[in-house]
Amino acid sequence: MGQKKKKIIRVVLDTNVLVSALLFEGSLASLVEGWKQGRFIPIFSRATFQEFKAVLSYPKFKLSKEEIAALLEEILPFFEVAEVQEEIRGICRDPEDDKFISCALAGSADWIISGDLDLLALKKFGSLRILKPSDFLQRLIGFQPQ
């Protein structure tokens, strides 16, 4: 008998979670190891990627254009790009967060990982679940915060 293939989890990381995972030490940094080890597939859409790039340019992060380019070059091979055909509107309390739902649906994501209260308040949208990073790490990657 053939072995049953384990489904690889498909995930949209909101911008703040992704920036924290990449730029700061701490529990969220284990997300980077998770996608590098193939434990889940992170997904961008054009809109979520543009927001991510813009946030990396914020003066508070003090990243040069070269550092931003190197960071993008390092992570992009691990990300899948979802082509959003239909924008979701009016779902989140903050309309700016609807782009993450659009991305997740277009990319057939299982989860949105977010610390944003407007997204977390939804808990789910159809079969799409919205989790805090700590819950995602604990349930799906086996990370136990110390």
Steps between C-alpha positions, in 0.01 A plus 500: 500500500617851425579740776262787543663830413501756777338822386734796514340792678457817298520823700465875456709691752381851566758773455577560867549128567729465198707806589534385861604150390769638271638794694473412868620219719237313691237236447381634163846444353414128505249570222797555268637154586152357448473616141865424424448143621188468284266465796268755340480709185472876552294689243518857368269685267607810312322718760642325807850501350479874422394572858786285633757680284364839608517408869862383467580853378368664817775712662456323836652181353808683368538262205691615195366431150772236464398330826135497393595354160713229667219413741251470216741290296548268796130437570332513159600148392293363789185700427228417256328787318122494481331673209198673651221501243229627730566751779315434824351818644308588814588193704745644756433791733811656347454498121881494457500146642268359233804454273621218727171316459513556123854362494410198714201408285689547172791294632283224648646572843395309807588774745565870543750563778452841653538706812253753361187516717281591202598178321503288816146613585377312192650167622407345166364580157346198334753220547783751553611530864670802654746434781741687724863414425548326837201273433629416153847420628367287783237304305658455163874523536531360851675807636455549872567858615736519798 
